Each structure stands twice: as C-alpha cells, then as structure tokens.
Amino acid sequence: MSARRAHRHIVLLLSFLALALAGCGEEERGTTSYTPQPTPSPAVTEAATATPSATAQSPEDQPGGAGDEQPIVHAAALTIGEEGFEPPELPVPAFFALRLTIHNRTAAEHTVTVAGWPPLTVGAGQDGAATIEGLAEGRHRVTLARAPFEATLVADPDVAPRR
C-alpha cells in the first residue's frame, strides 16, 4: 500500500473515531435531553359520550383496539322433546363464551345442567337460556334432573363461532 493511500485511511479512521467520541458524554457537558412525559388522561364522567379523541390516530391505538369491545358469544340451542334432547350431540367452539338456549317442548318443567355450571330451570313449553363462559376442549354432558336423557356439547377449537 502506498504511503499516500495509507495516509488517507488513517485520516478517515481518525475522522470516524472523532465523530464517534463527539457523540459520547453530552450529558456530562450540561446538555439536556428530552424525555417524553405521559399526558394526563381527561377525567371520565358518567355523562361522557363516545366521541373520538383528537389525538388518536387509529382505533388500534386505543385500549382494546378496534372491533374487540364486545366478546364473541356463540349461539347454540338444544330442544327437549318427549324422546330426549335434540340434537343429542352438539359441536360448539372451544374456549368461546356460549349462549345456550334450551327449548322445552314437553308438558313438564325441566332442570338442565351442563357439567360444572349452575342448573337452568325451563318451564313447560318455555325457552330458557344461559351463558357459559368458554368450555375447555372436550366433551361436556348436558343432563336433565329426574329424567334419563342427556346430550353432549363437543367443544372443539376447529368449530367456528357464530353469533
């Protein structure tokens, strides 16, 4: 390598080193730095209305994001007839809330129980409904008090929820 070329490399190296060192230690020389401070949120009152914030750029920037303010609740129904439950096996999405409607088409009042959840009493010829919060994947028995009939809710993550 020629002396002239080596000299250029040394000058470039020293220039780079000087720039790198110049960026260090600014705070030690009394330079102030900007630290963003959180902006206080406006107070929320019961009379507040849902008006978009002037500072929000996208619904995704707001707590909860866009469209997920209401949880998905899957609608499902079983009918109690003289021969038992119809359908005897009902596929439902696993882990989603389930709004289970029971149609009682008999002349007697029935108490329906889904394994692990409080019973639901449905009058003769009436409909009743209960919300069940997310069944784990698997088979869940649905029984009638004082009757030999049962159905099965099959919670499957491959079943798409519908409202």
Wavefront OBJ file of the C-alpha trace (Angstrom):
o trace
v 0.000 0.000 0.000
v 1.385 3.400 -0.894
v 2.147 5.964 1.754
v -0.387 8.335 0.250
v -3.147 5.693 0.358
v -2.236 4.688 3.927
v -2.387 8.349 4.930
v -5.972 8.608 3.535
v -7.056 5.544 5.502
v -5.569 6.906 8.701
v -7.308 10.271 8.180
v -10.650 8.542 7.550
v -10.199 6.315 10.597
v -9.335 9.265 12.840
v -12.289 11.286 11.483
v -14.654 8.427 12.216
v -13.190 7.989 15.702
v -13.524 11.729 16.412
v -17.190 11.699 15.358
v -17.913 8.640 17.465
v -16.304 10.175 20.536
v -18.026 13.517 19.972
v -21.407 11.791 20.386
v -20.459 10.415 23.808
v -20.740 12.311 27.057
v -23.181 15.050 26.071
v -24.926 14.883 29.418
v -21.631 15.359 31.213
v -21.175 18.717 29.449
v -24.523 20.050 30.669
v -26.547 19.222 27.557
v -30.174 18.480 28.368
v -32.052 15.616 26.809
v -35.744 15.343 26.028
v -37.701 12.685 27.928
v -41.341 12.454 26.886
v -43.738 12.739 29.786
v -47.102 10.951 29.753
v -50.029 13.232 29.027
v -52.638 13.042 31.782
v -55.876 11.420 30.632
v -59.014 13.533 30.790
v -61.322 12.642 33.645
v -64.138 10.309 32.678
v -67.581 11.121 33.983
v -70.834 9.205 33.757
v -72.124 11.806 31.306
v -69.172 11.308 28.962
v -70.054 10.479 25.396
v -68.169 8.284 22.983
v -66.536 10.949 20.835
v -63.306 10.135 19.050
v -60.187 11.559 20.610
v -58.446 14.269 18.632
v -55.067 12.725 19.428
v -55.950 9.137 18.466
v -54.666 8.245 15.040
v -56.240 4.816 14.747
v -58.778 2.731 16.679
v -55.979 0.218 17.214
v -54.134 2.878 19.264
v -56.945 2.987 21.810
v -57.271 0.476 24.677
v -58.893 -2.683 23.397
v -58.157 -1.915 19.756
v -60.749 -1.835 17.017
v -63.718 -4.148 16.988
v -62.951 -6.152 20.095
v -65.058 -4.214 22.558
v -67.713 -6.960 22.568
v -66.602 -10.548 23.131
v -67.797 -13.190 20.709
v -70.626 -15.238 22.176
v -71.514 -18.366 20.213
v -75.250 -19.103 19.940
v -76.285 -22.742 20.371
v -79.603 -24.454 21.075
v -80.901 -27.782 22.339
v -84.527 -28.895 22.283
v -86.081 -31.115 24.948
v -88.770 -33.338 23.458
v -90.629 -36.458 24.593
v -87.700 -38.591 23.340
v -84.931 -36.510 24.956
v -82.529 -33.890 23.660
v -82.302 -32.944 20.026
v -79.628 -32.958 18.776
v -78.050 -35.495 21.135
v -74.576 -34.166 20.303
v -73.881 -30.501 19.569
v -70.497 -29.182 18.329
v -69.512 -25.804 19.814
v -66.293 -23.764 19.625
v -63.869 -24.429 22.465
v -62.867 -21.515 24.718
v -65.553 -19.081 23.435
v -68.486 -17.931 25.531
v -71.586 -19.922 24.681
v -75.184 -18.658 24.822
v -77.075 -21.947 25.218
v -80.819 -21.780 24.577
v -82.982 -24.667 25.769
v -86.355 -25.136 24.039
v -88.630 -27.208 26.288
v -91.294 -28.802 24.077
v -92.726 -31.014 26.812
v -95.597 -30.556 29.255
v -93.231 -30.688 32.263
v -90.755 -28.276 33.796
v -87.125 -29.429 33.421
v -83.881 -28.536 35.138
v -80.927 -28.710 32.752
v -77.337 -28.960 33.927
v -74.146 -28.593 31.899
v -71.289 -30.283 33.748
v -69.706 -27.780 36.122
v -72.243 -24.956 35.613
v -75.291 -23.896 37.649
v -78.574 -25.572 36.647
v -81.126 -23.858 34.414
v -84.840 -24.465 35.027
v -87.058 -24.218 31.952
v -90.847 -24.212 32.322
v -93.188 -26.477 30.353
v -93.420 -25.267 26.746
v -90.960 -22.461 27.506
v -87.474 -21.460 26.367
v -84.592 -20.736 28.708
v -81.052 -19.514 28.108
v -77.769 -19.326 29.957
v -74.323 -18.007 29.100
v -71.476 -20.425 29.668
v -68.029 -18.867 29.726
v -65.674 -20.797 27.460
v -65.781 -24.582 27.600
v -62.435 -26.331 27.516
v -61.806 -28.599 24.564
v -63.580 -31.928 25.004
v -66.988 -33.484 25.690
v -69.359 -31.907 28.230
v -72.508 -33.684 29.451
v -75.868 -31.943 29.487
v -78.358 -33.677 31.781
v -81.964 -33.370 32.902
v -82.843 -33.664 36.582
v -85.257 -36.575 37.241
v -85.039 -37.812 33.621
v -82.716 -40.319 31.928
v -81.977 -38.062 28.945
v -78.655 -36.424 28.219
v -76.871 -34.597 25.415
v -73.234 -33.788 24.805
v -71.644 -30.460 23.964
v -68.499 -31.214 21.971
v -66.126 -28.242 22.441
v -63.731 -28.200 19.507
v -61.254 -25.405 18.627
v -61.910 -26.109 14.925
v -65.593 -25.132 15.205
v -66.041 -21.516 14.087
v -68.081 -19.348 16.467
v -71.323 -17.820 15.208
v -73.460 -15.249 16.936
l 1 2 3 4 5 6 7 8 9 10 11 12 13 14 15 16 17 18 19 20 21 22 23 24 25 26 27 28 29 30 31 32 33 34 35 36 37 38 39 40 41 42 43 44 45 46 47 48 49 50 51 52 53 54 55 56 57 58 59 60 61 62 63 64 65 66 67 68 69 70 71 72 73 74 75 76 77 78 79 80 81 82 83 84 85 86 87 88 89 90 91 92 93 94 95 96 97 98 99 100 101 102 103 104 105 106 107 108 109 110 111 112 113 114 115 116 117 118 119 120 121 122 123 124 125 126 127 128 129 130 131 132 133 134 135 136 137 138 139 140 141 142 143 144 145 146 147 148 149 150 151 152 153 154 155 156 157 158 159 160 161 162 163
